[in-house]
């Protein structure tokens, strides 16, 4: 008879491994899953047996109270024999009976896990210890942004008027037609009263509208009968006084450059301080190089010598579009022109040099007898 082997039984799928490799494998005592000897817990998620805790990673706290801002007490509790990362939530419900003694308070709670397990847990309350809160440094940023008080949020008239001026600038684009659609704004009555003061600027009395009409709206909302007041501004300086703000001053002209793909981009000319322009650019050969200028300008008043009727800058106001909120409708209508300074082609022939010109006398006809 052959002597019985002392070698432990090895499953068939591990039979081709050597002794050194088999020494690094161990069997879970609970579920029988084969794990590595360096593993901290069973790799079978349904088992979750912890073999040992790592040296570097300390186990988390057994119970941590969560501050939710409500009267309900919620704790995050670590489950035993499930690993240091398996936690569940515990809700403590106080009894409605009055406690007359100062003995240790005990509360019965229900432990709810992902597996729908119900367990009765006895929680013992410890005496509270007072601690001094640490002062926050000035450079420390809070973890979450503070709540915004709605009553403190407001839009000033200057900020709103700056947005209107910016809309006018965006509309004066070289790539589009000079007759844009009206700009429509819905503002409270107090904003328009302040704007009307700017319209009457320079007059001793409030400036009355040029036209006052009443119309019935049937094909669009809101339906009903409304009054419309129209002002025509024919002076460009007056328009600038109305819409000028410290944040966004009104630009009567806008400069653009043309890209290679045919589109146009806004161009801001840098400010350069020039000293003694007459001496620097007095000679013809030192004339400054001027690029191709593409500009748009507001058409207000008479912009051409042969123009008979001035072009108006129109401001229309329809009050009580929203009667409960006292919100009206403001419409701004204007036209702008396009100006191109320089040749249309990109290639320019250099002008003839004015220095070292060679004078050639015209040829004369010689006759022979």
Secondary structure, 3 states (H helix, E strand, C coil): CCCCCCCCCCCHHHCCCCHHHHCCEEECCCCCCEEECCCCECCCCCCCCECCCCCCCCCCCCEEEECCCCCCEEEEEECCCCCCCCEEEEEECCCCCCCCCCCCCEEEEEEECCCCCEEEEEEECCCCCCCCCCCCCCCCCCCCCCCCCHHHCCCCHHHHHHHHHHHHHHHCCCCCCCCCCCEEEEEEHHHHHHHHHHHCCCCCCCCCCCEEEEEEECCCCCCEEEEEEEEEECCHHHHHHHHCCCCCCCCCEEEEEECCCCCEEECCCCCCCCCCHHHHCCCHHHCCCCCCEEEEEEECECCCCCCCCCECEEEEEEEEEECCCCEEEEEEECEEEEEEECCCCCCCCCCCCCCCCCCCCCCCCCCCC
